Amino acid sequence: MSHPFAGKRVAVVMGGLSAEREVSLNTGAGVIAALTANRWDAVAIDWAEGTSLAQLLERSGAQVVWNALHGTWGEDGAVQGLCACLRIPCTGSGILASALAMDKVMSKRIFESNAVPTPRWLVLPHDGPVDGSDGIAALADWALPCVVKPANEGSSVGVSVVEQRAEIAPAVAAARRFHGPVIVEDYIAGTEVFVGILNGRVLGSVEVRPMTKFYDYEAKYKRTDTKYLVPPELPPTVIARTHELALAAYNALGCSGHARPDLRITTAGEPFVLEVNTLPGMTATSLLPKIAKSIGMDYASLCEEILASATTI
């Protein structure tokens, strides 16, 4: 069966204006290399500060967009809306699902309304004290450790695991430097598992064992000592339940195309969904390609399968 976008010009949009620009450039470089190696008419678009993405797309002659952006103004429905207005098919979830998944507060509400287990949480406003001092009173009765993070960022940007009361204000202040309110949630001790989904089908999962306190930005993109286990070293029943909840979260948000739900599994084997990444990384160390490889799908084939899922919705 032929590819739905065979013969079309593919614009791989990367870079962007968010705190995840560097990661996006790496994702885009991998995708453009894979597509051009397979003889696709693919062009790279580096959307940088001071440029108009609409103009860049029009000048490129793009007929379909492979969205390699991450974070705000790329993963949150904004670019998806622009592509819809330009009537250019775009990879990834649609406008609403992208916005819901990027907003961790809304994601939590959707998960809870659909009986998807997620850690207990509370919200601190974005316009609170710059020094984060309001967090001290708000978390006075909150058991530690806890996780403090921006509600509208990805790639663990601005995330802190707080173990001591003295760390609360600095953690809130760090999260407040980014977009949206600050979200606090229970720290779930146990195993970090990430599930790969493509077109509503679970491809598999990977257990991540970072040498840092948690799977932070450094562990994801800078270090070489992070361990990846595919499949996770967990009982089959726990893995099956993890996949079930990951897919439930994906469906609850209305996701489509590729995505990567992130979960923590307690020592008792109970999974909790943290969030769903609707534009997961596609760098050399990224998790979705590792999961796809475990089922015999190489990187280029994964890129082409993702491209085939592009829609104008």
Sequence and secondary structure as in RCSB ss.txt:
>XXXX:A:sequence
MSHPFAGKRVAVVMGGLSAEREVSLNTGAGVIAALTANRWDAVAIDWAEGTSLAQLLERSGAQVVWNALHGTWGE
DGAVQGLCACLRIPCTGSGILASALAMDKVMSKRIFESNAVPTPRWLVLPHDGPVDGSDGIAALADWALPCVVKP
ANEGSSVGVSVVEQRAEIAPAVAAARRFHGPVIVEDYIAGTEVFVGILNGRVLGSVEVRPMTKFYDYEAKYKRTD
TKYLVPPELPPTVIARTHELALAAYNALGCSGHARPDLRITTAGEPFVLEVNTLPGMTATSLLPKIAKSIGMDYA
SLCEEILASATTI
>XXXX:A:secstr
   TTTT  EEEEEE SSTTHHHHHHHHHHHHHHHHHTT  EEEEEE TT  HHHHHHHHT SEEEE   STTTT
SSHHHHHHHHHT  BSSS HHHHHHHH HHHHHHHHHHTT     EEEE TTS TT THHHHHTTT  SSEEEEE
TT  TTTT EEE SGGGHHHHHHHHHTSSS EEEEE   EEEEEEEEETTEEEEEEEEE SSSSS HHHHHT S 
 EEESS SS HHHHHHHHHHHHHHHHHHT  SEEEEEEEEETTS EEEEEEESS   STT HHHHHHHHTT  HH
HHHHHHHHT B  
